[in-house]
């Protein structure tokens, strides 16, 4: 068995070495030195070139290095019948929960306003409500959003979620489907987007959606850049419909130097680092799933290609 690896970011150690430690009985190779393509049975990749995965004729499973799989599903020549596994690992989840919680608290306690006051040397004692009076909405309610909800609920925020299908939850008000989106938005003061990117969710963060939020709502997008209609975000900020936005993802990455997001006073830009896959815990998940497959069992966290996640 050979595992081929195409990483996304540079880490402290080569992915090949970390995975080889987890799979000592198997061969792990870098993407640029694949050897005999017919020997490759597993691929652990981020954003491979279109058609490249089809060159491995004996591929048994494709593992995404990240939580999203849109980078794989956009390939028109993606091998049919090969399971795709999205990354679900505890440290990736932990990182996203930290990011979401940090920025929800920033908006809740009006930190951007306080920072502006400091720059202008203004002493204005803001009075903000406590968390039970702040309505936070999670757009998408998968693994990452559910863990963020766990921590936000412990802080007593008034939480709601929206998902494509119903979700069972005791501590979060749940909305779903087309009929549930408008009432979800109407009650949401801080909107957190953690949706998968699918045909149904492309461009969902647009003028129409923003108009249904309370005036002065805030946006946190740690999902995908494809969710954003970026001129509509700027318009909503300039009109005051949105009070602020934290954007970790963009339609073009890296974000071009001339993008107005860099200098907009109501925008916080982060370079797609809301949460980054951690090597050791990710390698453990990949190794465990490979051993499941080799034992004749289905891998965990497989993707429904028709749904896109």
C-alpha distance (Angstrom), angle and dihedral (degrees) to the residues before:
residue distance angle dihedral
X1 . . .
X2 3.80 . .
X3 3.81 126.7 .
X4 3.82 117.9 -157.3
X5 3.82 118.3 -154.2
X6 3.82 131.1 -156.5
X7 3.83 108.9 174.2
X8 3.79 129.2 -155.8
X9 3.83 104.0 -150.1
X10 3.77 135.7 18.6
X11 3.79 111.7 -99.6
X12 3.78 133.4 -173.4
X13 3.80 90.5 -92.3
X14 3.79 133.2 26.1
X15 3.79 111.0 -93.2
X16 3.80 88.6 -130.5
X17 3.81 91.7 63.0
X18 3.81 94.1 47.3
X19 3.81 93.3 48.4
X20 3.80 92.2 43.9
X21 3.80 89.1 58.2
X22 3.80 89.7 52.9
X23 3.81 92.8 45.2
X24 3.81 105.2 34.4
X25 3.79 92.9 157.9
X26 3.82 91.9 58.3
X27 3.80 137.9 60.1
X28 3.80 120.2 -107.8
X29 3.80 118.3 -165.9
X30 3.79 136.2 -177.7
X31 3.80 119.2 -113.3
X32 3.81 91.7 -115.4
X33 3.83 93.0 53.2
X34 3.80 104.1 39.1
X35 3.81 98.6 153.0
X36 3.81 114.9 -162.0
X37 3.84 104.5 10.9
X38 3.81 90.5 -153.7
X39 3.80 90.4 63.5
X40 3.80 93.6 59.2
X41 3.80 111.0 102.8
X42 3.81 101.5 158.9
X43 3.80 132.8 40.1
X44 3.82 124.9 -162.3
X45 3.79 103.9 -170.4
X46 3.78 152.2 152.9
X47 3.79 120.3 -153.8
X48 3.82 99.8 -20.6
X49 3.83 116.9 -170.1
X50 3.82 113.4 -85.5
X51 3.78 111.3 -87.5
X52 3.80 94.3 11.5
X53 3.80 96.5 110.7
X54 3.80 90.9 54.9
X55 3.82 89.4 65.7
X56 3.82 89.8 71.6
X57 3.79 99.7 81.3
X58 3.83 96.8 -172.3
X59 3.79 99.1 45.4
X60 3.83 113.1 151.1
X61 3.81 101.3 177.8
X62 3.81 141.6 3.0
X63 3.81 117.9 -145.0
X64 3.80 120.8 -160.7
X65 3.79 114.0 -140.5
X66 3.82 89.1 -147.0
X67 3.78 136.2 46.7
X68 3.80 91.7 -105.2
X69 3.79 125.2 73.5
X70 3.81 101.3 -173.5
X71 3.82 88.6 103.8
X72 3.82 87.6 63.4
X73 3.78 100.7 38.3
X74 3.82 92.7 54.3
X75 3.82 88.6 67.6
X76 3.84 106.5 101.5
X77 3.82 89.7 -159.6
X78 3.80 97.0 50.5
X79 3.82 107.4 144.9
X80 3.79 110.8 -98.6
X81 3.78 120.4 -127.4
X82 3.81 94.6 20.7
X83 3.83 112.1 122.2
X84 3.80 117.3 -120.7
X85 3.80 117.9 -149.1
X86 3.80 121.5 -159.9
X87 3.77 120.0 -146.3
X88 3.79 114.1 -97.9
X89 3.77 110.8 167.3
X90 3.81 130.1 148.4
X91 3.79 98.7 -119.1
X92 3.82 92.7 49.8
X93 3.80 87.7 52.6
X94 3.80 91.7 46.1
X95 3.80 91.7 51.8
X96 3.80 93.0 52.3
X97 3.79 91.7 47.7
X98 3.81 89.8 52.9
X99 3.81 91.7 49.3
X100 3.80 95.3 47.5
X101 3.79 93.9 44.6
X102 3.81 92.6 48.3
X103 3.79 94.3 52.8
X104 3.80 95.8 40.3
X105 3.80 87.3 55.0
X106 3.82 90.9 46.6
X107 3.79 91.7 56.0
X108 3.79 93.6 38.6
X109 3.82 93.0 54.3
X110 3.83 91.7 39.5
X111 3.78 93.4 -121.1
X112 3.85 93.5 161.3
X113 3.83 88.9 57.8
X114 3.79 91.5 47.5
X115 3.80 90.9 49.7
X116 3.80 90.3 51.3
X117 3.80 90.1 49.2
X118 3.80 90.4 52.4
X119 3.80 91.7 51.5
X120 3.82 89.4 51.0
X121 3.84 93.3 41.2
X122 3.80 91.5 -121.1
X123 3.82 119.4 156.4
X124 3.79 103.6 -155.4
X125 3.79 116.6 153.1
X126 3.79 104.0 -139.6
X127 3.77 117.7 -154.5
X128 3.80 111.7 -149.8
X129 3.81 129.1 -179.6
X130 3.77 122.2 -113.3
X131 3.78 120.6 -105.0
X132 3.84 98.4 -89.1
X133 3.81 87.8 64.8
X134 3.81 94.9 50.8
X135 3.80 116.8 87.7
X136 3.80 113.7 -146.6
X137 3.80 121.8 -174.3
X138 3.80 125.8 -160.4
X139 3.80 111.7 -152.3
X140 3.80 100.6 -154.1
X141 3.78 122.3 18.7
X142 3.79 109.0 -149.1
X143 3.79 128.4 128.4
X144 3.82 95.6 -61.3
X145 3.79 95.4 46.2
X146 3.79 93.0 45.3
X147 3.78 91.8 56.1
X148 3.81 91.4 46.4
X149 3.80 87.6 51.7
X150 3.79 90.3 52.8
X151 3.80 91.9 59.1
X152 3.82 96.2 38.6
X153 3.80 89.8 50.3
X154 3.81 89.8 52.1
X155 3.82 85.9 57.9
X156 3.83 88.5 52.1
X157 3.79 98.8 -116.2
X158 3.81 115.5 162.1
X159 3.80 98.1 -109.8
X160 3.78 135.2 -164.6
X161 3.77 133.0 168.0
X162 3.78 136.0 -159.3
X163 3.81 124.6 -155.0
X164 3.77 138.6 163.9
X165 3.80 92.2 -108.4
X166 3.83 131.2 24.3
X167 3.81 117.7 -74.4
X168 3.78 123.4 -157.6
X169 3.80 110.9 -132.1
X170 3.78 132.3 147.9
X171 3.79 98.9 -162.4
X172 3.82 102.9 40.9
X173 3.80 126.3 61.7
X174 3.79 104.3 -120.7
X175 3.81 129.1 -145.1
X176 3.79 126.4 174.3
X177 3.76 144.8 177.4
X178 3.79 129.7 15.1
X179 3.81 92.6 -54.6
X180 3.78 92.7 53.5
X181 3.80 98.9 50.7
X182 3.81 99.5 78.0
X183 3.84 96.9 49.7
X184 3.81 88.9 45.2
X185 3.81 91.3 53.9
X186 3.79 94.5 43.7
X187 3.80 91.7 60.6
X188 3.83 97.3 41.5
X189 3.81 121.7 101.3
X190 3.82 96.8 168.3
X191 3.81 113.7 35.5
X192 3.81 118.7 -160.2
X193 3.81 116.0 -168.4
X194 3.81 114.7 -154.0
X195 3.79 98.4 149.3
X196 3.79 124.7 140.0
X197 3.80 113.1 -112.6
X198 3.79 109.2 -108.5
X199 3.79 135.6 146.2
X200 3.81 87.3 -92.1
X201 3.81 95.1 52.8
X202 3.81 101.3 40.8
X203 3.80 109.4 120.6
X204 3.80 93.3 2.4
X205 3.81 91.9 138.4
X206 3.78 95.0 73.9
X207 3.79 143.9 126.6
X208 3.80 93.7 -81.5
X209 3.80 93.1 52.8
X210 3.81 94.2 45.3
X211 3.81 91.3 52.0
X212 3.81 89.5 61.4
X213 3.81 93.6 56.2
X214 3.81 119.3 87.2
X215 3.80 110.3 -89.7
X216 3.80 109.4 -91.9
X217 3.80 95.2 28.3
X218 3.81 120.6 151.2
X219 3.81 130.2 -129.1
X220 3.81 130.4 -145.7
X221 3.81 114.9 -177.3
X222 3.79 115.8 -172.9
X223 3.80 93.3 147.6
X224 3.81 116.2 81.7
X225 3.79 135.6 -43.8
X226 3.80 88.7 -123.5
X227 3.80 88.9 69.7
X228 3.80 90.3 66.2
X229 3.78 130.7 85.4
X230 3.77 89.5 -162.6
X231 3.82 100.0 -163.1
X232 3.82 87.6 53.5
X233 3.80 91.1 54.5
X234 3.81 90.9 52.2
X235 3.80 91.2 47.1
X236 3.81 92.2 50.1
X237 3.80 90.5 50.0
X238 3.80 93.3 48.0
X239 3.82 93.3 49.2
X240 3.80 93.4 46.1
X241 3.80 94.7 -115.7
X242 3.80 84.7 119.9
X243 3.79 117.1 38.4
X244 3.79 93.3 -163.3
X245 3.77 145.8 -17.7
X246 3.80 135.2 -146.4
X247 3.80 109.3 -159.9
X248 3.79 122.8 -173.1
X249 3.79 95.7 166.6
X250 3.79 135.7 47.6
X251 3.78 140.0 -175.6
X252 3.80 89.6 -113.2
X253 3.80 117.8 38.9
X254 2.94 129.7 -136.2
X255 3.80 87.0 40.5
X256 3.83 107.2 -114.1
X257 3.79 115.4 -107.9
X258 3.81 91.6 -120.8
X259 3.81 94.8 54.3
X260 3.82 112.0 125.6
X261 3.80 89.0 -137.3
X262 3.82 90.2 76.0
X263 3.79 93.6 63.9
X264 3.80 104.0 25.5
X265 3.82 107.8 122.8
X266 3.80 93.1 -140.1
X267 3.82 97.4 48.9
X268 3.79 131.5 86.8
X269 3.82 112.5 -162.6
X270 3.79 122.1 -159.2
X271 3.84 120.7 179.6
X272 3.83 101.1 -117.4
X273 3.79 92.5 -74.0
X274 3.82 101.7 119.7
X275 3.78 85.3 122.7
X276 3.79 129.5 -4.3
X277 3.80 125.9 -161.0
X278 3.80 109.1 -104.6
X279 3.77 113.6 -135.5
X280 3.78 105.4 -133.9
X281 3.79 98.9 42.7
X282 3.82 90.8 43.1
X283 3.81 91.9 50.2
X284 3.80 89.6 51.1
X285 3.82 90.2 55.0
X286 3.80 92.7 48.1
X287 3.80 93.1 47.4
X288 3.81 92.0 48.5
X289 3.81 91.7 50.6
X290 3.81 92.9 47.6
X291 3.78 89.6 52.9
X292 3.80 89.7 49.6
X293 3.80 90.5 53.0
X294 3.80 92.3 46.7
X295 3.82 88.5 51.7
X296 3.80 90.4 54.2
X297 3.82 95.6 -103.4
X298 3.80 129.1 126.4
X299 3.82 115.8 -103.7
X300 3.78 120.6 -113.2
X301 3.85 122.1 -108.2
X302 3.79 97.2 23.3
X303 3.81 118.4 174.5
X304 3.78 126.3 -117.2
X305 3.78 100.6 -135.9
X306 3.80 92.6 -159.9
X307 3.81 91.7 56.7
X308 3.78 94.9 38.5
X309 3.81 97.4 -126.7
